[in-house]
Amino acid sequence: MKTLIKGSHYKLNPSMVRLAHHLCPRGYERIQLGSPENGQKDYYGRNNITTVRPEPVEGHHQTPLKCIILLGLIFSVYMLTMQPVMAHGEKALEPFIRMRTIQWYDVQWSKQKFNVNEEINVSGKFHVAEDWPASVPKPEAAFLNISTPGPVLIRTERYLNDKPYMNSVALQPGGDYNFKVVLKGRLPGHYHIHPFFNLKDTGQVMGPGVWLDIAGDAADFTNDIQTINGEMVNMETYGLGNGIFWHSFWAVLATAWLLWWVRRPLFIARYRMLQAGMEDELITPFDRKIGKAMLIGVPLLVFAAYSMTASKYPKAIPLQASLDQILPLPAQVNAGVVNVETVKAEYRVPERTMTFTLKIKNGSDKPIQIGEFATGNVRFFNKDVPKPELGSSESMTSSEGLSVDNAAPIQPGEQRTMTIAAKDALWESERLDGLINDADSRIGGLLFFYDGTGERYISSLTAAVIPKFN
Amino acid sequence: MSANLSTQTFKPYTGEKARISRAYDYLILVLALFLFIGSFHLHFALTVGDWDFWVDWKDRQWWPLVTPLMGITFPAAVQAVLWGKFRLPLGATLCVAALSIGTWIARIFAYHYWNYFPINMVLPSTMLPSALVLDAILMLSNSLTITAIFGGSMFALLFYPANWPIFAMFHVPVEAGNGQLTLADLFGFQYIRTGMPEYLRIIERGTLRTYGQIATPLSAFCSALLCTLMYTLWWYIGKWFATTRYLSNI
């Protein structure tokens, strides 16, 4: 570093040199603007300088480069490890809501590989828990929905208890329902899809999900609908051209209005003229005529177009906003044949085991055994009982996760107090064990009994859960 | 600079000054366009939101009430500046045109290409006729009071009839699920929206039932009344927050 400033006894420090580099890349010439002979001042306003071109400061240019390389490395790692997001927040809802609101079972998909335009359906059953959480609003408006990444499928029909319905519906706690949704492939791809309920003021209670593969070409998709008047319309394009026309029509008029003003000097010129009291010259009589034409012409155009449209669509009706009313089926769960009372429930944290003490009374005429416990889409099976058909639904299953303290069948008329244990890491991986940290730490689920003929009896369980930490 | 100007002493810019002044005009216009595309579109999406997003939210009661009421905000504020400081009667049209550009970009790229919804299901409404009339009334009256009362009212009253030519055809009835729906309702049913169940729609709710089936005019007049107040409020917001003091340094 050879730069010195005479007179001021002022040494340039490295940061000043860096500044000089920044301010004038050809710093030598600029700094020499001032010279002691002619009394001129330098770039910073100082006198009497002797300047030598500053040498590059080591590391000065390397720092941004290093930062860019580091950011590039981070970005590369991020890009190389990037994967599509596959979740829909199934585990996000608090466990007590997933276990004690909509209790899904027997969910089946007719097909998992199909083509664009091909229809499939998902059907199944659900029980609305009697022990509905106090902090969750009652299901007075619920919408049976399908979780998709956008409308890759369209929903063409939907049934609840075999009745078609289009809107939301009120569900009854304790009620049993079956459902069917017909879907039609629209966009090819590999998608993870769930049936689920949107519950008003609560959230989305997911049913069991599957992977669907839609093949074909998106351009082949058609969705023609017949109106009540008998007209066939293509839902993919209906009304689009008309909408673009009207937007363009008004856009042309608005652009003309804007250009009318923008073609003249605008801000500084008009500001000065306004300040000079020349307001009358800013808005000319011709401007005022155009303004009057706009004031009269635009509303006339609007109402003319409105009248023409009203006469073209005389049968247009308001949007429909009704709530469908569908009563539950006769009891499928807690049907009065097998009665279960939950005495106690404990969750052993280290063992990931939920233990229930139950009082069971078999009111059927055949011996029965406990085959399955299901909650929050997780299914625990008793290995000593023939496993039912699992179907295409990929519910999380623990094939040997359910054990009972007394494996002997419960005889007709017998009342027995039993302890059953549902043990699996699924409690943790499905985040159901978060129950013990919830404000409402009660569990709910369905218990499935089978007799020797394969007849099934379903009872619901509900109890407060006591955590055991060791 | 300008405080000392008078009609006698005023000299228009010529030559280089005029060219720089014009370049400044274009610079501000381009910046304003992007600013309003972003900010007004964001404001509109957050306040009007679903009523403007979806064809099955455009009802007779809430859509004509909420949309003009939230749509008159930026036009009023920008008019306060452009008219008050420059006598430019294009504030409303500029804002609404910017909103239209932003809305169409979002509908095509975000809703259609990104989320696969057909564009006709997410057609935006237009407020350009309302904005043109609002600008014209301000220019002709040069009065905040008259523009607020008559311009604000016209802004709201023109909204529904200006949009009916776009959306009437979506109100044609169809038979579905043993019931009657509009084509717009059917869009909502068929094209699956995971986070938008039917019950979330705020449509056809209210106490306008005692007036038979003429809810729309009542809603529009209610919106007109509120727009006069909203216009005035946002005019003053524009006036308070905008400044031309930097022009004094030129």
Interface residues (C-beta under 8 A of the other chain):
Chain A: H88 A141 A142 F143 N145 I146 S147 T148 G150 P151 V152 L153 I154 R155 T156 E157 R158 K163 P164 Y165 M166 N167 S168 R186 L187 N198 K200 Q204 N223 I225 Q226 T227 I228 N229 E231 V233 M235 E236 T237 Y238 G239 L240 N242 G243 W246 H247 W250 A251 L253 A254 T255 W257 L258 W261 V262 P265 L266 F267 I268 A269 R270 Y271 R272 M273 L274 Q275 A276 G277 M278 E279 L282 I283 D287 R288 G291 K292 M294 L295 V298 P299 L301 V302 F303 A305 Y306 M308 T309 A310 K312 Y313 K315 A316 I317 P318 L319 Q320 A321 S322 L323
Chain B: M1 S2 A3 L5 S6 T7 T9 F10 P12 Y13 A18 S21 R22 Y24 D25 I28 L29 D56 W57 K58 D59 R60 K85 F86 R87 L88 P89 L90 T93 L94 V96 A97 S100 W104 W114 N115 Y116 F117 P118 I119 N120 L123 P124 T126 L128 P129 A131 L132 V133 D135 A136 I137 M139 L140 M154 L158 P161 A162 W164 P165 I166 F167 A168 M169 F170 H171 V172 P173 V174 E175 A176 G177 N178 G179 Q180 L181 T182 L183 A184 D185 L186 F187 F189 Q190 Y191 I192 R193 T194 P197 E198 Y199 L200 R201 I203 E204 R205 Q213 T244 L247 I250
